Amino acid sequence: MGRKPRIKPRRLGQKMRRIREALGISQNEMLRRMGLDEEYGRNNLSNYELSKREPPLSIVVGYARLAGISVDLMIDDKLDLPKDFLKAARRPPTSLKAHKK
């Protein structure tokens, strides 16, 4: 395996913030809806949304599920969020805890 650092998505934080703001919820509420409010705090989300830190997969998957989009739309810098992603995001929230084993 190579020794080069992997390429990190540059727009991920921006997309995460856009999703949360489009949903009209706080960072604390975002964590609660993802079922991750006991594992992470709003300071964590702030750092991820400002691209200061790279989010764990559980956070990326949570944002994607709440927005009703696939994860690749979030992590691929060449792809923009769909303009109508909020239609899918209006579904009842699902907790990530239900998917943990």
KOLGU-4560 file (N, C-alpha, C; in nm, 3 decimals, padded with zeros to 5 digits):
<recs>
<n_xx: 00.083 n_yy: -00.118 n_zz: 00.000 ca_xx: 00.000 ca_yy: 00.000 ca_zz: 00.000 c_xx: 00.088 c_yy: 00.124 c_zz: 00.000 mol: A seq: 1 type: MET>
<n_xx: 00.038 n_yy: 00.229 n_zz: -00.063 ca_xx: 00.115 ca_yy: 00.352 ca_zz: -00.077 c_xx: 00.126 c_yy: 00.430 c_zz: 00.052 mol: A seq: 2 type: GLY>
<n_xx: 00.217 n_yy: 00.521 n_zz: 00.053 ca_xx: 00.240 ca_yy: 00.604 ca_zz: 00.171 c_xx: 00.182 c_yy: 00.744 c_zz: 00.156 mol: A seq: 3 type: ARG>
<n_xx: 00.122 n_yy: 00.771 n_zz: 00.042 ca_xx: 00.061 ca_yy: 00.902 ca_zz: 00.022 c_xx: -00.064 c_yy: 00.914 c_zz: 00.109 mol: A seq: 4 type: LYS>
<n_xx: -00.088 n_yy: 01.032 n_zz: 00.163 ca_xx: -00.213 ca_yy: 01.049 ca_zz: 00.238 c_xx: -00.331 c_yy: 01.043 c_zz: 00.141 mol: A seq: 5 type: PRO>
<n_xx: -00.442 n_yy: 00.990 n_zz: 00.190 ca_xx: -00.559 ca_yy: 00.981 ca_zz: 00.103 c_xx: -00.618 c_yy: 01.119 c_zz: 00.079 mol: A seq: 6 type: ARG>
<n_xx: -00.687 n_yy: 01.130 n_zz: -00.030 ca_xx: -00.751 ca_yy: 01.257 ca_zz: -00.066 c_xx: -00.878 c_yy: 01.271 c_zz: 00.018 mol: A seq: 7 type: ILE>
<n_xx: -00.892 n_yy: 01.385 n_zz: 00.083 ca_xx: -01.007 ca_yy: 01.409 ca_zz: 00.169 c_xx: -01.107 c_yy: 01.500 c_zz: 00.097 mol: A seq: 8 type: LYS>
<n_xx: -01.236 n_yy: 01.474 n_zz: 00.115 ca_xx: -01.336 ca_yy: 01.560 ca_zz: 00.051 c_xx: -01.326 c_yy: 01.702 c_zz: 00.103 mol: A seq: 9 type: PRO>
<n_xx: -01.317 n_yy: 01.798 n_zz: 00.013 ca_xx: -01.303 ca_yy: 01.938 ca_zz: 00.052 c_xx: -01.437 c_yy: 02.004 c_zz: 00.083 mol: A seq: 10 type: ARG>
<n_xx: -01.545 n_yy: 01.954 n_zz: 00.022 ca_xx: -01.675 ca_yy: 02.018 ca_zz: 00.035 c_xx: -01.767 c_yy: 01.948 c_zz: 00.135 mol: A seq: 11 type: ARG>
<n_xx: -01.719 n_yy: 01.844 n_zz: 00.200 ca_xx: -01.804 ca_yy: 01.766 ca_zz: 00.289 c_xx: -01.864 c_yy: 01.851 c_zz: 00.400 mol: A seq: 12 type: LEU>
<n_xx: -01.783 n_yy: 01.929 n_zz: 00.468 ca_xx: -01.833 ca_yy: 02.013 ca_zz: 00.577 c_xx: -01.938 c_yy: 02.111 c_zz: 00.530 mol: A seq: 13 type: GLY>
<n_xx: -01.914 n_yy: 02.172 n_zz: 00.416 ca_xx: -02.009 ca_yy: 02.267 ca_zz: 00.358 c_xx: -02.142 c_yy: 02.198 c_zz: 00.328 mol: A seq: 14 type: GLN>
<n_xx: -02.136 n_yy: 02.078 n_zz: 00.272 ca_xx: -02.258 ca_yy: 02.004 ca_zz: 00.241 c_xx: -02.332 c_yy: 01.964 c_zz: 00.369 mol: A seq: 15 type: LYS>
<n_xx: -02.257 n_yy: 01.925 n_zz: 00.470 ca_xx: -02.319 ca_yy: 01.887 ca_zz: 00.598 c_xx: -02.395 c_yy: 02.007 c_zz: 00.656 mol: A seq: 16 type: MET>
<n_xx: -02.332 n_yy: 02.121 n_zz: 00.655 ca_xx: -02.396 ca_yy: 02.240 ca_zz: 00.711 c_xx: -02.520 c_yy: 02.277 c_zz: 00.629 mol: A seq: 17 type: ARG>
<n_xx: -02.509 n_yy: 02.269 n_zz: 00.499 ca_xx: -02.624 ca_yy: 02.301 ca_zz: 00.414 c_xx: -02.742 c_yy: 02.208 c_zz: 00.444 mol: A seq: 18 type: ARG>
<n_xx: -02.716 n_yy: 02.082 n_zz: 00.464 ca_xx: -02.822 ca_yy: 01.986 ca_zz: 00.496 c_xx: -02.889 c_yy: 02.024 c_zz: 00.627 mol: A seq: 19 type: ILE>
<n_xx: -02.809 n_yy: 02.047 n_zz: 00.730 ca_xx: -02.867 ca_yy: 02.079 ca_zz: 00.862 c_xx: -02.946 c_yy: 02.209 c_zz: 00.858 mol: A seq: 20 type: ARG>
<n_xx: -02.891 n_yy: 02.311 n_zz: 00.793 ca_xx: -02.962 ca_yy: 02.439 ca_zz: 00.786 c_xx: -03.089 c_yy: 02.427 c_zz: 00.702 mol: A seq: 21 type: GLU>
<n_xx: -03.086 n_yy: 02.346 n_zz: 00.597 ca_xx: -03.206 ca_yy: 02.326 ca_zz: 00.516 c_xx: -03.316 c_yy: 02.255 c_zz: 00.597 mol: A seq: 22 type: ALA>
<n_xx: -03.274 n_yy: 02.169 n_zz: 00.688 ca_xx: -03.370 ca_yy: 02.102 ca_zz: 00.775 c_xx: -03.422 c_yy: 02.196 c_zz: 00.883 mol: A seq: 23 type: LEU>
<n_xx: -03.350 n_yy: 02.307 n_zz: 00.904 ca_xx: -03.392 ca_yy: 02.406 ca_zz: 01.002 c_xx: -03.376 c_yy: 02.360 c_zz: 01.145 mol: A seq: 24 type: GLY>
<n_xx: -03.271 n_yy: 02.285 n_zz: 01.171 ca_xx: -03.250 ca_yy: 02.233 ca_zz: 01.307 c_xx: -03.112 c_yy: 02.269 c_zz: 01.360 mol: A seq: 25 type: ILE>
<n_xx: -03.099 n_yy: 02.265 n_zz: 01.491 ca_xx: -02.971 ca_yy: 02.294 ca_zz: 01.556 c_xx: -02.878 c_yy: 02.173 c_zz: 01.545 mol: A seq: 26 type: SER>
<n_xx: -02.754 n_yy: 02.195 n_zz: 01.581 ca_xx: -02.659 ca_yy: 02.084 ca_zz: 01.583 c_xx: -02.699 c_yy: 01.981 c_zz: 01.688 mol: A seq: 27 type: GLN>
<n_xx: -02.747 n_yy: 02.026 n_zz: 01.802 ca_xx: -02.792 ca_yy: 01.933 ca_zz: 01.905 c_xx: -02.910 c_yy: 01.849 c_zz: 01.856 mol: A seq: 28 type: ASN>
<n_xx: -03.003 n_yy: 01.913 n_zz: 01.785 ca_xx: -03.119 ca_yy: 01.840 ca_zz: 01.732 c_xx: -03.075 c_yy: 01.743 c_zz: 01.624 mol: A seq: 29 type: GLU>
<n_xx: -02.977 n_yy: 01.781 n_zz: 01.544 ca_xx: -02.924 ca_yy: 01.692 ca_zz: 01.441 c_xx: -02.870 c_yy: 01.564 c_zz: 01.505 mol: A seq: 30 type: MET>
<n_xx: -02.792 n_yy: 01.582 n_zz: 01.610 ca_xx: -02.738 ca_yy: 01.466 ca_zz: 01.681 c_xx: -02.849 c_yy: 01.379 c_zz: 01.739 mol: A seq: 31 type: LEU>
<n_xx: -02.950 n_yy: 01.444 n_zz: 01.795 ca_xx: -03.061 ca_yy: 01.369 ca_zz: 01.854 c_xx: -03.133 c_yy: 01.287 c_zz: 01.748 mol: A seq: 32 type: ARG>
<n_xx: -03.161 n_yy: 01.349 n_zz: 01.634 ca_xx: -03.231 ca_yy: 01.278 ca_zz: 01.526 c_xx: -03.151 c_yy: 01.163 c_zz: 01.469 mol: A seq: 33 type: ARG>
<n_xx: -03.018 n_yy: 01.177 n_zz: 01.473 ca_xx: -02.933 ca_yy: 01.067 ca_zz: 01.425 c_xx: -02.916 c_yy: 00.960 c_zz: 01.532 mol: A seq: 34 type: MET>
<n_xx: -02.959 n_yy: 00.989 n_zz: 01.654 ca_xx: -02.942 ca_yy: 00.893 ca_zz: 01.762 c_xx: -02.799 c_yy: 00.887 c_zz: 01.813 mol: A seq: 35 type: GLY>
<n_xx: -02.725 n_yy: 00.997 n_zz: 01.793 ca_xx: -02.584 ca_yy: 01.000 ca_zz: 01.830 c_xx: -02.555 c_yy: 01.106 c_zz: 01.936 mol: A seq: 36 type: LEU>
<n_xx: -02.658 n_yy: 01.155 n_zz: 02.002 ca_xx: -02.640 ca_yy: 01.263 ca_zz: 02.098 c_xx: -02.567 c_yy: 01.222 c_zz: 02.224 mol: A seq: 37 type: ASP>
<n_xx: -02.556 n_yy: 01.093 n_zz: 02.250 ca_xx: -02.479 ca_yy: 01.048 ca_zz: 02.367 c_xx: -02.331 c_yy: 01.026 c_zz: 02.333 mol: A seq: 38 type: GLU>
<n_xx: -02.302 n_yy: 01.007 n_zz: 02.204 ca_xx: -02.165 ca_yy: 00.982 ca_zz: 02.161 c_xx: -02.090 c_yy: 01.108 c_zz: 02.121 mol: A seq: 39 type: GLU>
<n_xx: -02.164 n_yy: 01.209 n_zz: 02.070 ca_xx: -02.102 ca_yy: 01.330 ca_zz: 02.017 c_xx: -02.174 c_yy: 01.454 c_zz: 02.072 mol: A seq: 40 type: TYR>
<n_xx: -02.104 n_yy: 01.566 n_zz: 02.067 ca_xx: -02.162 ca_yy: 01.694 ca_zz: 02.109 c_xx: -02.167 c_yy: 01.790 c_zz: 01.992 mol: A seq: 41 type: GLY>
<n_xx: -02.233 n_yy: 01.903 n_zz: 02.014 ca_xx: -02.246 ca_yy: 02.000 ca_zz: 01.905 c_xx: -02.111 c_yy: 02.057 c_zz: 01.864 mol: A seq: 42 type: ARG>
<n_xx: -02.015 n_yy: 02.059 n_zz: 01.956 ca_xx: -01.880 ca_yy: 02.106 ca_zz: 01.920 c_xx: -01.818 c_yy: 02.016 c_zz: 01.814 mol: A seq: 43 type: ASN>
<n_xx: -01.846 n_yy: 01.885 n_zz: 01.824 ca_xx: -01.798 ca_yy: 01.793 ca_zz: 01.722 c_xx: -01.857 c_yy: 01.829 c_zz: 01.587 mol: A seq: 44 type: ASN>
<n_xx: -01.989 n_yy: 01.848 n_zz: 01.583 ca_xx: -02.055 ca_yy: 01.881 ca_zz: 01.456 c_xx: -02.004 c_yy: 02.014 c_zz: 01.401 mol: A seq: 45 type: LEU>
<n_xx: -01.981 n_yy: 02.109 n_zz: 01.488 ca_xx: -01.929 ca_yy: 02.237 ca_zz: 01.444 c_xx: -01.795 c_yy: 02.219 c_zz: 01.374 mol: A seq: 46 type: SER>
<n_xx: -01.707 n_yy: 02.141 n_zz: 01.433 ca_xx: -01.576 ca_yy: 02.115 ca_zz: 01.371 c_xx: -01.589 c_yy: 02.043 c_zz: 01.237 mol: A seq: 47 type: ASN>
<n_xx: -01.685 n_yy: 01.951 n_zz: 01.227 ca_xx: -01.705 ca_yy: 01.879 ca_zz: 01.100 c_xx: -01.761 c_yy: 01.973 c_zz: 00.994 mol: A seq: 48 type: TYR>
<n_xx: -01.860 n_yy: 02.054 n_zz: 01.031 ca_xx: -01.925 ca_yy: 02.143 ca_zz: 00.935 c_xx: -01.832 c_yy: 02.256 c_zz: 00.890 mol: A seq: 49 type: GLU>
<n_xx: -01.737 n_yy: 02.293 n_zz: 00.972 ca_xx: -01.639 ca_yy: 02.396 ca_zz: 00.936 c_xx: -01.514 c_yy: 02.335 c_zz: 00.871 mol: A seq: 50 type: LEU>
<n_xx: -01.518 n_yy: 02.205 n_zz: 00.848 ca_xx: -01.407 ca_yy: 02.130 ca_zz: 00.787 c_xx: -01.278 c_yy: 02.138 c_zz: 00.868 mol: A seq: 51 type: SER>
<n_xx: -01.290 n_yy: 02.156 n_zz: 00.997 ca_xx: -01.172 ca_yy: 02.157 ca_zz: 01.084 c_xx: -01.131 c_yy: 02.015 c_zz: 01.119 mol: A seq: 52 type: LYS>
<n_xx: -01.228 n_yy: 01.924 n_zz: 01.120 ca_xx: -01.202 ca_yy: 01.783 ca_zz: 01.149 c_xx: -01.282 c_yy: 01.699 c_zz: 01.053 mol: A seq: 53 type: ARG>
<n_xx: -01.237 n_yy: 01.579 n_zz: 01.031 ca_xx: -01.308 ca_yy: 01.487 ca_zz: 00.941 c_xx: -01.406 c_yy: 01.404 c_zz: 01.022 mol: A seq: 54 type: GLU>
<n_xx: -01.534 n_yy: 01.400 n_zz: 00.980 ca_xx: -01.634 ca_yy: 01.327 ca_zz: 01.057 c_xx: -01.621 c_yy: 01.177 c_zz: 01.042 mol: A seq: 55 type: PRO>
<n_xx: -01.660 n_yy: 01.102 n_zz: 01.147 ca_xx: -01.664 ca_yy: 00.956 ca_zz: 01.133 c_xx: -01.778 c_yy: 00.915 c_zz: 01.040 mol: A seq: 56 type: PRO>
<n_xx: -01.772 n_yy: 00.793 n_zz: 00.992 ca_xx: -01.874 ca_yy: 00.746 ca_zz: 00.899 c_xx: -02.014 c_yy: 00.751 c_zz: 00.957 mol: A seq: 57 type: LEU>
<n_xx: -02.029 n_yy: 00.725 n_zz: 01.085 ca_xx: -02.163 ca_yy: 00.727 ca_zz: 01.145 c_xx: -02.228 c_yy: 00.864 c_zz: 01.130 mol: A seq: 58 type: SER>
<n_xx: -02.151 n_yy: 00.970 n_zz: 01.138 ca_xx: -02.203 ca_yy: 01.105 ca_zz: 01.122 c_xx: -02.240 c_yy: 01.131 c_zz: 00.976 mol: A seq: 59 type: ILE>
<n_xx: -02.152 n_yy: 01.093 n_zz: 00.884 ca_xx: -02.178 ca_yy: 01.114 ca_zz: 00.741 c_xx: -02.303 c_yy: 01.037 c_zz: 00.699 mol: A seq: 60 type: VAL>
<n_xx: -02.313 n_yy: 00.914 n_zz: 00.742 ca_xx: -02.431 ca_yy: 00.833 ca_zz: 00.709 c_xx: -02.557 c_yy: 00.894 c_zz: 00.770 mol: A seq: 61 type: VAL>
<n_xx: -02.548 n_yy: 00.944 n_zz: 00.891 ca_xx: -02.663 ca_yy: 01.007 ca_zz: 00.956 c_xx: -02.713 c_yy: 01.128 c_zz: 00.880 mol: A seq: 62 type: GLY>
<n_xx: -02.624 n_yy: 01.214 n_zz: 00.838 ca_xx: -02.663 ca_yy: 01.331 ca_zz: 00.760 c_xx: -02.729 c_yy: 01.288 c_zz: 00.629 mol: A seq: 63 type: TYR>
<n_xx: -02.668 n_yy: 01.191 n_zz: 00.561 ca_xx: -02.723 ca_yy: 01.144 ca_zz: 00.434 c_xx: -02.863 c_yy: 01.087 c_zz: 00.452 mol: A seq: 64 type: ALA>
<n_xx: -02.883 n_yy: 01.009 n_zz: 00.555 ca_xx: -03.016 ca_yy: 00.951 ca_zz: 00.579 c_xx: -03.120 c_yy: 01.057 c_zz: 00.608 mol: A seq: 65 type: ARG>
<n_xx: -03.086 n_yy: 01.153 n_zz: 00.691 ca_xx: -03.181 ca_yy: 01.257 ca_zz: 00.724 c_xx: -03.213 c_yy: 01.346 c_zz: 00.603 mol: A seq: 66 type: LEU>
<n_xx: -03.118 n_yy: 01.359 n_zz: 00.513 ca_xx: -03.139 ca_yy: 01.439 ca_zz: 00.392 c_xx: -03.204 c_yy: 01.358 c_zz: 00.281 mol: A seq: 67 type: ALA>
<n_xx: -03.207 n_yy: 01.226 n_zz: 00.297 ca_xx: -03.266 ca_yy: 01.140 ca_zz: 00.194 c_xx: -03.179 c_yy: 01.130 c_zz: 00.070 mol: A seq: 68 type: GLY>
<n_xx: -03.047 n_yy: 01.135 n_zz: 00.089 ca_xx: -02.953 ca_yy: 01.126 ca_zz: -00.024 c_xx: -02.853 c_yy: 01.015 c_zz: 00.003 mol: A seq: 69 type: ILE>
<n_xx: -02.779 n_yy: 00.978 n_zz: -00.101 ca_xx: -02.675 ca_yy: 00.877 ca_zz: -00.083 c_xx: -02.547 c_yy: 00.944 c_zz: -00.032 mol: A seq: 70 type: SER>
<n_xx: -02.466 n_yy: 00.866 n_zz: 00.034 ca_xx: -02.341 ca_yy: 00.917 ca_zz: 00.092 c_xx: -02.246 c_yy: 00.968 c_zz: -00.017 mol: A seq: 71 type: VAL>
<n_xx: -02.248 n_yy: 00.905 n_zz: -00.133 ca_xx: -02.155 ca_yy: 00.949 ca_zz: -00.237 c_xx: -02.181 c_yy: 01.093 c_zz: -00.280 mol: A seq: 72 type: ASP>
<n_xx: -02.305 n_yy: 01.141 n_zz: -00.272 ca_xx: -02.333 ca_yy: 01.281 ca_zz: -00.303 c_xx: -02.265 c_yy: 01.375 c_zz: -00.204 mol: A seq: 73 type: LEU>
<n_xx: -02.246 n_yy: 01.327 n_zz: -00.083 ca_xx: -02.181 ca_yy: 01.410 ca_zz: 00.019 c_xx: -02.029 c_yy: 01.410 c_zz: 00.004 mol: A seq: 74 type: MET>
<n_xx: -01.972 n_yy: 01.295 n_zz: -00.022 ca_xx: -01.826 ca_yy: 01.286 ca_zz: -00.018 c_xx: -01.757 c_yy: 01.313 c_zz: -00.151 mol: A seq: 75 type: ILE>
<n_xx: -01.831 n_yy: 01.306 n_zz: -00.261 ca_xx: -01.771 ca_yy: 01.332 ca_zz: -00.391 c_xx: -01.777 c_yy: 01.483 c_zz: -00.420 mol: A seq: 76 type: ASP>
<n_xx: -01.663 n_yy: 01.547 n_zz: -00.422 ca_xx: -01.656 ca_yy: 01.691 ca_zz: -00.444 c_xx: -01.706 c_yy: 01.732 c_zz: -00.583 mol: A seq: 77 type: ASP>
<n_xx: -01.710 n_yy: 01.639 n_zz: -00.676 ca_xx: -01.756 ca_yy: 01.670 ca_zz: -00.810 c_xx: -01.909 c_yy: 01.675 c_zz: -00.818 mol: A seq: 78 type: LYS>
<n_xx: -01.976 n_yy: 01.623 n_zz: -00.717 ca_xx: -02.122 ca_yy: 01.617 ca_zz: -00.716 c_xx: -02.180 c_yy: 01.723 c_zz: -00.623 mol: A seq: 79 type: LEU>
<n_xx: -02.286 n_yy: 01.786 n_zz: -00.669 ca_xx: -02.357 ca_yy: 01.883 ca_zz: -00.586 c_xx: -02.477 c_yy: 01.815 c_zz: -00.521 mol: A seq: 80 type: ASP>
<n_xx: -02.521 n_yy: 01.869 n_zz: -00.409 ca_xx: -02.643 ca_yy: 01.820 ca_zz: -00.349 c_xx: -02.759 c_yy: 01.851 c_zz: -00.443 mol: A seq: 81 type: LEU>
<n_xx: -02.853 n_yy: 01.757 n_zz: -00.458 ca_xx: -02.967 ca_yy: 01.785 ca_zz: -00.545 c_xx: -03.050 c_yy: 01.900 c_zz: -00.489 mol: A seq: 82 type: PRO>
<n_xx: -03.111 n_yy: 01.977 n_zz: -00.577 ca_xx: -03.191 ca_yy: 02.091 ca_zz: -00.532 c_xx: -03.315 c_yy: 02.046 c_zz: -00.456 mol: A seq: 83 type: LYS>
<n_xx: -03.364 n_yy: 01.927 n_zz: -00.485 ca_xx: -03.486 ca_yy: 01.881 ca_zz: -00.421 c_xx: -03.461 c_yy: 01.780 c_zz: -00.308 mol: A seq: 84 type: ASP>
<n_xx: -03.340 n_yy: 01.781 n_zz: -00.252 ca_xx: -03.312 ca_yy: 01.682 ca_zz: -00.148 c_xx: -03.401 c_yy: 01.699 c_zz: -00.027 mol: A seq: 85 type: PHE>
<n_xx: -03.454 n_yy: 01.816 n_zz: -00.005 ca_xx: -03.541 ca_yy: 01.838 ca_zz: 00.111 c_xx: -03.672 c_yy: 01.762 c_zz: 00.102 mol: A seq: 86 type: LEU>
<n_xx: -03.720 n_yy: 01.732 n_zz: -00.018 ca_xx: -03.843 ca_yy: 01.654 ca_zz: -00.030 c_xx: -03.826 c_yy: 01.519 c_zz: 00.038 mol: A seq: 87 type: LYS>
<n_xx: -03.714 n_yy: 01.455 n_zz: 00.013 ca_xx: -03.688 ca_yy: 01.327 ca_zz: 00.075 c_xx: -03.657 c_yy: 01.343 c_zz: 00.223 mol: A seq: 88 type: ALA>
<n_xx: -03.600 n_yy: 01.456 n_zz: 00.260 ca_xx: -03.561 ca_yy: 01.479 ca_zz: 00.400 c_xx: -03.681 c_yy: 01.500 c_zz: 00.490 mol: A seq: 89 type: ALA>
<n_xx: -03.796 n_yy: 01.528 n_zz: 00.436 ca_xx: -03.914 ca_yy: 01.553 ca_zz: 00.518 c_xx: -03.977 c_yy: 01.426 c_zz: 00.572 mol: A seq: 90 type: ARG>
<n_xx: -03.922 n_yy: 01.311 n_zz: 00.538 ca_xx: -03.971 ca_yy: 01.185 ca_zz: 00.592 c_xx: -03.946 c_yy: 01.181 c_zz: 00.742 mol: A seq: 91 type: ARG>
<n_xx: -04.018 n_yy: 01.097 n_zz: 00.816 ca_xx: -03.992 ca_yy: 01.086 ca_zz: 00.960 c_xx: -03.848 c_yy: 01.042 c_zz: 00.983 mol: A seq: 92 type: PRO>
<n_xx: -03.781 n_yy: 01.101 n_zz: 01.082 ca_xx: -03.640 ca_yy: 01.066 ca_zz: 01.107 c_xx: -03.625 c_yy: 00.923 c_zz: 01.156 mol: A seq: 93 type: PRO>
<n_xx: -03.514 n_yy: 00.861 n_zz: 01.117 ca_xx: -03.480 ca_yy: 00.729 ca_zz: 01.165 c_xx: -03.351 c_yy: 00.739 c_zz: 01.244 mol: A seq: 94 type: THR>
<n_xx: -03.344 n_yy: 00.668 n_zz: 01.351 ca_xx: -03.226 ca_yy: 00.671 ca_zz: 01.436 c_xx: -03.123 c_yy: 00.572 c_zz: 01.386 mol: A seq: 95 type: SER>
<n_xx: -02.997 n_yy: 00.608 n_zz: 01.394 ca_xx: -02.889 ca_yy: 00.516 ca_zz: 01.358 c_xx: -02.881 c_yy: 00.401 c_zz: 01.458 mol: A seq: 96 type: LEU>
<n_xx: -02.926 n_yy: 00.424 n_zz: 01.581 ca_xx: -02.919 ca_yy: 00.319 ca_zz: 01.683 c_xx: -02.997 c_yy: 00.196 c_zz: 01.640 mol: A seq: 97 type: LYS>
<n_xx: -03.105 n_yy: 00.215 n_zz: 01.565 ca_xx: -03.186 ca_yy: 00.102 ca_zz: 01.518 c_xx: -03.107 c_yy: 00.014 c_zz: 01.422 mol: A seq: 98 type: ALA>
<n_xx: -03.004 n_yy: 00.071 n_zz: 01.359 ca_xx: -02.924 ca_yy: -00.004 ca_zz: 01.261 c_xx: -02.798 c_yy: -00.065 c_zz: 01.322 mol: A seq: 99 type: HIS>
<n_xx: -02.766 n_yy: -00.030 n_zz: 01.446 ca_xx: -02.647 ca_yy: -00.085 ca_zz: 01.511 c_xx: -02.675 c_yy: -00.225 c_zz: 01.560 mol: A seq: 100 type: LYS>
<n_xx: -02.574 n_yy: -00.307 n_zz: 01.557 ca_xx: -02.588 ca_yy: -00.444 ca_zz: 01.608 c_xx: -02.501 c_yy: -00.465 c_zz: 01.727 mol: A seq: 101 type: LYS>
</recs>
